[in-house]
Amino acid sequence: MIVEITVLLVAALFIWHHLKTRRAKAMFHAAGIKGPIALPLLGNAPLIMIGESAETMLDLLWRLINKYGKFISFSLFNEIAFITADPRMIEAVLSSQKPITKNKLYNLLTDWLGTGLLLSTGKKWFKRRKIITPTFHFKILEQFVEVFDQQSAVMVEKLYDRADGKTIINMFPVACLAALDIIAETSMGVKLNAQHKPDFPYVQSVKIVSNIMAERFMRPLQRFNFTMRIFYPLIYRELNQHIKSMQDFTDSVISERRYTLQKSLKESNQNSKSAEDDDVGSKRRMALLDVLLQSTVDGQPLSNEDIREEVDTFMFEGHDTTTSAISYTSYLLARHPEVQERAFREVVEVIGNDKSKPITMRDLGELKYLECVIKESLRLYPPVPMIGRNLTEDITLDGKRFPADSNLILLIYHAQRDPEYFPEPEKFNPDRFSPENINNIDVFAFAPFSAGPRNCIGQKFAMLEMKSTISKMLRHFELLPLGEPVKPVMNLILRSTTGVNIGLKPRVY
């Protein structure tokens, strides 16, 4: 009897899976989209679970592109996906006004980030975007430049102990602590001092949760809370403990900042010292948190939970992505001395020989070649190597018809190495982005900050931070090609299994 019931259940599952996926498969076939053979129920899960890992995922996608072209059908259990490295399809998806939402995998982040700007949709996303946009006004970004300069100064100061020309330095953890200090002060208005106190509980929680989330994205059995509770109970418990720790910290900062703001509004002397310095020891600037505290939606102020969603989102998005970019740019400069020398000469021409001189917004604007260097680094090693979307209805994109509830995976990493758009794509050539060549760059073939209406709201902030930090490195050190070459790994953001290694030698000039 048990055997018969089991057979019936398995047969029912096969029928259900066939009915659920046959329409999508038919539409993909009609559009001429091919992919690896999918097994019943499992789809292509064995392909990534057997013999593949996060370390080989970028290479696997190259193999699929070489075999099936820039359009690939893929399925994971009952989830149907379309994978593309074609800039024209990327343009169609990112520019579409049709109801396209974030890929369901992003839901893994909701326990941490709620439905802030990264994960929200519809009217909520539009209203939050409208509220947060003023945070990136020129005058506010100009205030942030002081923070970029101060925290990058801390970073180089701490690097001098290892700047002997022989020691291999993995720039990823170094840049990560600096980026955490920067984003904490600019988004929350508090000094974490992560570079001096890397064991501070909030700093440790950010690191642990980021690493666990990255694993969840790559491991099918960790993608659902209920399966994680069953198969990874200790990791799941650790994840939730650290999420709570971070949210408690953010809540305390919000409450403190709200109290300070209300107190300052009641005081007759708005320029008194009590209005200049808050209770957590940070110079008052118009941080993201201040904008949110003074904002309303439909006439009502945002709740502490609403504000925490956005602050946590900025803490997450604003440290890992710039960490990856700063690390890989440093790596490429170390391995291309002629580019490094040219960038260094520009920095000296703009800022001068005084290593301790603070950089200004105007200085950063004049570092044109360094910006080309950063953009070329972002092309080769985009911090966000892929973007996921989900269709809420049947839709035609770039002449191809797609079914509702299918997933679209946009391969930014691979599109940015397409020889059709970038001759000699593996070559590090910052002159691609020079004034005379920039008009030849297809905006959807080069989309490290995404593109279209949901592009990265903080891209100007990120570029200023990267230019400030890397120029500080060049002013103080010669970057040397020490350590193993990078082996990029697909993750929440682009990392390297071997580290992002360089050596340093103090500059004398």
N, C-alpha and C positions, 0 to 999 in steps of 0.2 A: 504493500500500500504506500509506504514512504517513497519507494522508487517511482511509482506511478505519479505521485503528487509532485515529486522533484522534476520529473520529465515534463509534466504539464506546466509547471512554473517556468522552467527554462524555455519551453516552446512559446509561452505567453510573452516572455521577455524578448525573444527574438522577433516575434510579430510586432510587438510594441515599438521596438527599436527600428524595425524596417519601415513601419508606417510613419514614424516620427522623422526619419531622415531621407526617405525616398524622394520627396518633393525637392528638397535642397539639392540632393545629388543630381536630380534631373535638370534643375536650373543651372547648376555648375557645368553639367555636360553640354547643355545647349549653348552656354557661353564659351565653350571650348577650354574650360579650366580643368586641368588634370592634376593628379597627385598620387602619392603612394597608395597601394591597395589597402583598403580599410577592412579589418576583420569585423564580423558581427559582434555587436555589443561593445567590444573593446575599441573599435575604430583603429586609430594609429597609435594608441597608447603603448603597445609593445615596442614601437620604434624608438620612443624616447625613454622607456623604462629599462630596456635591455641594451646594454652596450653604449648608452649615451648618458650624458650628465650635463650639469650647468656648464662645465668646462668645455664640452664639445658642441654646445648648442649653436654657437655662431657658425662653426664649421659644418654642422648638419644642415643648417639653412642654406649655406653656399652649395652643398651637394644637391639639395632639392632644387635650387634655382638652376644649377647647371643641367639638371636632368629634365625638369618640367617647365623651365622658363620663369618669368617674373610673376606669374600668376599660379598659385598652388592651392589646391583644395586639401583640407586636412580635417581630421575629426579626432576627438578625444572623448571616448565613451559616447554619450549622447549629444555632445556639443559639436556643432558643425562650424568650421572656420575656413576663411579664405585668407591666404597669406600673399602679400604683394610687396615687391621691391621696385615697382614701377612708379616714377614720380607723377605721371599723369593720373594714375589711380589714386595715389596719395593726395593729389590736388583735389580730385573729385570728392574724396571722403572728407577731407578737412575743410573744404569750402562749402559743402552741402548745407542747405537750409532745411533739409528733411530731418525728421526726428532720429538722430543717431546719438546714442549714449555711450558712456564709457564701458569698456569690456567688463564682464562680470567678475574677472579676477581682481579688479580694483576694489571689489566689495570686501576683500580680505583686510583692507585698511580702515574700514568703517569703525571697528571697535576702538581704534586709536584716534582717527581723525574726524569721526562723525561724518556729516555731509557738508563739509566746508567747500571752498571754492574748487578744489580738485575733484571732488566726488559728486557735487550737487548738479542738478539738472533743471531745465525749465525756468520758471519765474524766480525760484530761489537763487539759482546761479546768476541770472541777470541782475538781480537786486544786490547780491553780494559783490559781484564784479564792479558794479557802479559805485558801491560804498568804498571799495578798496583802491580803485584806480587813483584817487587823489594822493594816496600814500607815495606814489611814484612820480609826483610832480617834481620838476627840476629843483625847486628850492628845498624840498625835503631830501631829495637825493644828495644835494650839496652838503647837507648836514651829515649824511651817512658817510661821506668820503672821509671825514675826520675819524670815524670809527674804523673804516677799512685801513686807514694809515696806522692808527694806533695798534690795532690787533696784528697787522702784518709785521709791525716793528717788534712786537713780542715774539712772533714766530721766528724771525731771523735772529733775534738775540739768543733764543734757546737753541738754535741750530749751530751757533759758533763752536760749541763744545765738540761737535762732530765734523767740523769743517776742516779736516786735515788733509784732504785730497786723496785719502785712502779708504775711509769708512763708507760703507754702502748705507745709504739712507732711503728707506721706503717713504716716499712723500705722502702716501695716502693717509696714514694716521696723523702725520704732522699737519697736513692741510685740513683734515677733518676737525681737529681741535680748534684751529684758527677760525674755520668757517662757523663752527658752533658758537664761538664767542661773538662773532660778527652778527649772526642772525638773531642771537638772543638779545643783544643790545639794540638792534634795529627793529625787531618785531615786538619785543616785550619791554624794552627800556631797562633791562637789568644786566648787570655784569655777572656772567657765569664764572669767569676766570678759569675756563676749561683747560687752557694751556698751562696754567700754574697748578691747577687742581684737577687732573684728569680722572681722579677717583671720586669726584663729587657725584652724589647719587643720581642726579638728573642726567649728567653726562653719560654715566654708565648705562642708565636705562635707555637713552636714545640709541646708544651703540648696540645693546643687546636686542632691543625690539627691531631695529633696522636689520640686523643679521637674521633674526628668526623670520621676519617677513620675507626677506629675500629667499630663504629656503622654502617657505610656503608657496611662493610663486612657481618654484621649479619642481616641487614634489606633489603629485596628484593626491596622495593620501593626506596631505596637510592642507588641502584647499578648502576643506569644510570643517567647521568647528566640531561637529559631532564625530567625524572620523579622527580628528586630531585628539579629541578627548579619549578615544578608544586606543589608538595606536601610539600616540605621543603625549601621554597625560602629564609627564613632568615638564616637557617643553611648553605645553599649553598653559600649565599653571604658572610657570616662570614668565611667559609672555604677558599674561593678564596682571600679574603682580607688578611688572615694570610699567605696563600701560597705566595702571592705577597710580603708581608713583609719579609718573610724568604729569598726569592730569591733576593730581593733587597739588603739585608744584605750580602748574599753570593757573589753577584756581586761586591759589594763595596770592600769586602775583597780580591777577586780575582784581581781586578784592582790595589789595593794597593800593593798586594804581587808581581804582575807582574812588576809594576813600580820599586819596591825596588830591585827585582832580576836584572832587566835590568840596574839599576843604579850601583849595586854592580859589575856587570860584566865589566862596563866601568872604574871602579876605579882601579888604579894600586895596591893599598894596599888592598888585599882581606881580611885581618884580622883586618881592622880598625873597630872601634866601630859601625860605621854606617852600616857595614855589619853584625854585631853581633845582633843588636837590630832593629826590624822593627818598623814602625810608629804606630802600635797598641799595643806596649808595651809588646811584647812577645819575649822571648829568641829564637833566630833562631835555629831551628832544621830541619831536613829533613822531613817535614810533607808531607802528601799525596798531598797536593796542590803544593808543590815544585816539586814533581815528575811529576805531570801532566803538570805544566808550562814548564818543560824542555823536555817534550816528543813530539814525532811526530808520525803521522800516514800517511804512504805513502809519507813521506818526508815533510809533512805539519804539522805545530804546531796545537795543539788543540785550538779551539775557546773558548771564555769565556763561551759560552753556553754548550759546550762539557764538560768543566771542572766543571761547576756548577752541571751538572747531577751527576757526580761521587762524588763530595763533599756532595751534598744533600743526595745522597744514603748512604754515610758513616755516615752522621749525623743521619739519620733515623735508619739504621741497627745497628749502633754502640752504641746507648744509651738505647733503649728500651729492647733489648735482654739481655745485661749485667745487667740492672736494675732488670729484673725478676730473673736472676740467682743469683745475690748477695742477693736479698731479701729472696728468698726461701732457699738458703743455710744458711743464718743467722737464719731463722725460724727453720730449722731442727736442727742446732747446739744447739739452745736454748732449744729444746725439747728432746735432747739426750745428757744429761750432760756427760756421759761416753765418747762419741765421742768427745765432745767439749774439755774435759780435755786432751785427747790424742793428739788432734790437737794443743792445746795450748802448751803442753809440747814440741812438735816438733818445734813449732815456737820459743820458748825460747832457745832450743838447737841450732837452726840454727842461730838466730839473736842475742840472748843474752837478758839481763835484761833491757837494756837501751831503753825505749819506744820511744825516739826521734831519735834513730839511723836510718838513711835512709836504706831502703832495696835495695838490688842489684839484678842484673839478676842471679848471682850465687846463692844467697839466695833462690830466687824463685824456681830455679831448684832443690834445695835440699828439698823443702817442699813436699815430696812424699805422705805422708798420707793426707795432706790437699788437694792435687790434687785428691786423691781417694774420699774424702768427696765431693768435688765439682762435680765430675763425677756422683756420686750416687745421688746427688741433681738434676743434669741435667737429670738423668734417670727418677726420680719420677716426676719432674716438668720441662719438657723441655720448654725453652722460646718460641720456635716455635712448637706448639702442633700438627700442621698438615702442609703438603706440598701439593700444587696443581699443576697438570700438565695437558696439553691438547695435544691430539694426532692430528697430521697434516695429517696422512694417516693411513690406516688399518695396524695393527701391531699385532704380536704374542708375548705375554709376559708370561713367566713361563708356557708355554703350553696352554695358553688361548688366543683366538682371539678377538681383540677389533676393533671397527669401528672408522674411522676417525672422528674427531671433537667431540669425547667424552672426558669427563673430568675424570681425575684420582685423587682421594683424598687419600693421604697417611697419615694414622693416627699414627704419631710418638708417641704421648702420650700413646696411647693404646698398641702399639707394644712393648713399653719399659716396660709395666707391664704384659707382657705375661708370665704366669707361665712355659710354655714350655722352655723359654729361661732364665727366672729369677726366680728360686725357691723362695717361699715366696715373691712375687713381691711387696707387699705393705710395706714390712719391709725396714727400712732405714739401709743399711748395706754397709758401704764404703769398707769393705774388699773384696767385689765382684771385685774391681778394683786393688787389691794388685798385686804385681809382680807375685806371684805364681798362681793367678786366672785370670789375665788379658787375657790370651790366650783362656779362655773359653767364653769370650764375643764375641758374633756375631756382626760384625761391622755394619750390617744392622738391627739388632734388637735394637742396641744402636746407634742412628743417630741424636743426638741433633743439630749437625752442618751440617745436611744433609750428603750426601756421593756421591761417584762417581765423574765424571769430573766437576760437578757444585757445589761441596761442598763449605762450607763457607771459603772464602779466608782469613778471619780475625780470624780464630779460635785460632791460637797461641797468637795473640794479646789479644783476649778475655780471654783466660785462664790466661795469665800473669796479666791482669787487675784484674780478680776475685781473684787470689791468693794474690795479693798485697793488695787489699781492705779488704778482709776477714781476712788476717793475721794481718792487722792494727787494725781491730775491736777486735780480740782476744788478742792482746798485751795490749789494753787499758781497755777492759770491760769483765766482765762475762755476758754472754747472758742468759737471764731468760725467762721461758715460760709464759709470760703474754699475756692477750688479747684473743680474739676469735680465734679458729682454722681457718685455711685457707679454703676457698671454691673456688677452682680453676675455672676460667671462661675462656671459649674459646673466644679469641679476636685476634687482630693482633699479639699480644704476650700473653703469659699466665699471667693473673693477678689473683686477688682474690676479690670476692665481699665483703669480711669481712676485707680486708686489710691483710698485711703480718706482723703480730704483734709479737713483742718481748719486753722484758724489759732489762734494762742495769744497771750494778753495777760496779763502777770503780775497777779495779784490784789493789791489793796491793801485791807487790813482790819485 
